[in-house]
Amino acid sequence: MKRPYGGTIMKSIKFAIFLFLLSCGVFCGTTRGVEVQPTIVQMPSSPGELFSFDLVISTEPNPLAQAFKATIDSVTGPAGFVLTFDIPSSQAVSGESAYWLYTNSDGATAIGSGVGPYTFGDNPHNGEAQELTVDEVMARYVFTWGGVEGDYMFTFNLDTAMSYILLEDLSSKEALQLSEGGNSFTVHIPEPTTLVLLGLGGLVLLKQRRL
């Protein structure tokens, strides 16, 4: 014998479960992520010079946080390119007043090689959480340029094990994400003569690329 209201009851139960899971996602700690904008701060003018970019906080201020980690999985570029991670220069950003964790850190830790991955991070130091503020520098990646002109694409590992903000409780993590979406961005490094002609000395626009 069929139960005329059996289907309706089951639908109601499933809907209730859905609402419960949705409310958990909203109220039980799911994070929306901290957005950062890659910004070029130095372009090379000849082979062997430095190329660098900052990850700058681009969202409204987030909860207090203790530390962070940001990892680039790979760099691709024109045929024959050489781009070597410069760890000491990347660490030197800790001396800038605009650097987010400068007052809470005993120095940045940059780990990498000539082929990646490249990790820039700061562990908690004095236990005093700092507020993330828009336009502050999260990290600086510095590379020695081999002299090959062309498009260079930087692909981030945005898994929270590899790129994250460590919150005030020293256990919760908030995702790190690029402000334009995706997990990579591309910048064109022109030949030295083009740089001179264009008079590039300040910030340049990045071409965002979504995978």
C-alpha positions in Angstrom: 0.0 0.0 0.0 1.4 3.4 -1.0 1.8 6.2 1.4 0.6 9.3 -0.4 2.7 11.6 1.8 5.9 9.6 1.9 7.5 11.5 -1.0 6.6 14.8 0.5 8.0 13.9 3.9 11.3 12.7 2.4 11.6 15.9 0.4 11.0 17.9 3.6 13.7 16.0 5.4 16.2 16.5 2.6 15.4 20.2 2.5 15.9 20.5 6.2 19.3 18.7 5.9 20.3 21.1 3.1 19.3 24.2 5.2 21.4 22.8 8.1 24.5 22.3 6.0 24.0 25.7 4.4 23.7 27.4 7.8 26.9 25.5 9.0 28.7 26.9 6.0 27.6 30.4 6.8 27.9 30.4 10.6 30.4 27.7 11.5 33.6 29.2 10.2 33.7 28.8 6.5 36.1 31.5 5.2 35.7 33.7 2.1 39.5 34.2 1.6 41.9 37.1 1.7 42.4 38.7 -1.7 45.8 40.0 -2.9 46.7 41.9 -6.0 50.0 41.3 -7.7 51.7 44.6 -8.3 55.0 45.2 -10.1 57.5 47.2 -8.1 60.7 46.6 -10.1 61.4 45.8 -13.8 64.9 44.8 -15.0 66.8 46.9 -17.6 69.5 44.4 -18.4 70.2 40.7 -17.9 71.2 39.9 -14.3 69.1 42.6 -12.8 66.2 42.0 -10.5 62.5 41.7 -11.4 60.1 41.7 -8.5 56.4 42.0 -7.6 54.4 42.5 -4.4 51.3 40.7 -3.2 49.3 43.6 -1.9 46.2 43.2 0.3 43.2 44.2 -1.9 40.1 43.4 0.2 38.6 45.3 3.1 40.2 44.8 6.5 39.8 41.2 7.7 40.0 39.6 11.2 43.2 39.9 13.1 45.8 37.5 12.0 49.2 36.2 13.1 51.0 34.9 10.0 50.8 34.0 6.3 52.2 31.8 3.6 52.0 32.2 -0.2 53.4 29.6 -2.6 54.0 29.9 -6.4 54.0 26.4 -7.9 55.6 27.3 -11.2 56.8 30.0 -13.5 56.5 29.7 -17.3 57.9 32.0 -19.9 59.4 32.4 -23.4 61.8 29.8 -24.8 65.1 29.8 -23.1 64.0 32.1 -20.2 65.9 32.1 -16.9 64.3 33.6 -13.8 66.0 32.7 -10.5 64.4 33.3 -7.2 66.4 35.7 -5.0 65.7 34.7 -1.4 67.7 37.5 0.4 66.0 40.2 -1.7 62.6 38.7 -1.0 63.3 38.6 2.7 64.4 42.2 2.7 60.8 43.5 2.4 60.5 43.0 6.2 62.3 46.3 6.6 59.5 48.3 4.9 57.0 50.1 7.1 54.1 49.2 4.7 54.8 45.5 5.1 51.9 43.8 6.9 53.7 41.8 9.5 56.7 44.0 10.0 55.9 44.8 13.7 55.0 41.2 14.4 57.9 39.4 12.8 61.5 38.5 13.3 62.0 38.2 9.5 60.4 36.7 6.5 61.2 33.2 5.4 61.5 32.6 1.6 62.1 29.1 0.4 62.7 28.3 -3.3 65.1 27.3 -6.0 65.7 28.1 -9.7 62.8 25.9 -10.7 60.2 26.4 -8.0 58.0 26.0 -6.0 58.7 29.4 -4.4 57.3 30.0 -0.9 57.2 33.3 1.0 55.9 33.3 4.5 56.1 34.7 8.0 55.6 32.7 11.1 54.0 34.2 14.2 56.6 35.8 16.4 55.4 37.9 19.4 51.9 36.6 19.6 50.3 39.9 18.8 47.9 39.6 15.9 47.8 42.3 13.3 44.8 43.6 11.3 45.1 43.1 7.6 44.8 46.5 5.9 44.1 47.3 2.3 47.2 48.3 0.3 49.7 46.8 2.7 52.4 44.4 1.3 51.8 40.8 2.1 54.9 39.4 0.4 57.5 40.3 -2.2 58.9 37.9 -4.7 62.3 38.9 -6.2 63.9 37.1 -9.2 67.1 37.6 -11.2 66.2 38.0 -14.8 68.1 36.2 -17.5 67.4 38.7 -20.3 64.8 37.0 -22.4 61.9 39.3 -23.3 58.4 38.0 -23.3 55.3 36.9 -21.2 56.0 35.3 -17.8 53.1 33.5 -16.1 53.2 32.9 -12.3 50.9 30.1 -11.1 50.0 30.0 -7.4 49.1 26.9 -5.3 46.0 28.3 -3.5 45.3 25.2 -1.4 45.1 26.3 2.2 48.0 24.0 3.1 50.3 26.1 0.8 48.8 29.6 0.8 46.9 31.0 3.7 46.4 33.6 6.4 46.8 32.2 10.0 44.2 33.8 12.2 44.4 35.1 15.8 43.7 31.7 17.4 46.9 30.3 15.8 45.0 27.4 14.3 42.3 28.7 11.9 43.3 29.5 8.4 41.8 31.8 5.8 42.3 31.1 2.1 44.6 33.4 0.0 43.3 34.2 -3.4 44.1 36.5 -6.3 41.8 39.5 -6.6 41.0 38.9 -10.3 40.2 35.2 -9.7 42.0 32.1 -11.0 45.4 31.0 -9.7 47.8 32.8 -12.0 48.8 36.1 -13.6 51.0 37.1 -16.5 53.3 40.0 -16.9 55.3 41.0 -20.0 59.0 41.8 -19.5 60.1 43.8 -22.5 63.6 44.0 -24.0 65.9 46.5 -22.3 65.8 49.1 -25.1 62.0 49.0 -25.0 62.1 49.7 -21.3 64.3 52.8 -21.8 62.1 54.1 -24.6 58.9 53.7 -22.6 60.6 55.2 -19.5 59.2 52.6 -17.2 60.2 53.4 -13.6 57.1 53.0 -11.5 54.1 50.7 -11.4 53.0 48.9 -14.5 49.7 47.1 -15.2 49.5 43.4 -15.0 47.7 41.3 -17.5 45.4 39.0 -15.4 44.9 35.5 -16.7 42.4 33.0 -15.5 43.1 29.3 -15.9 
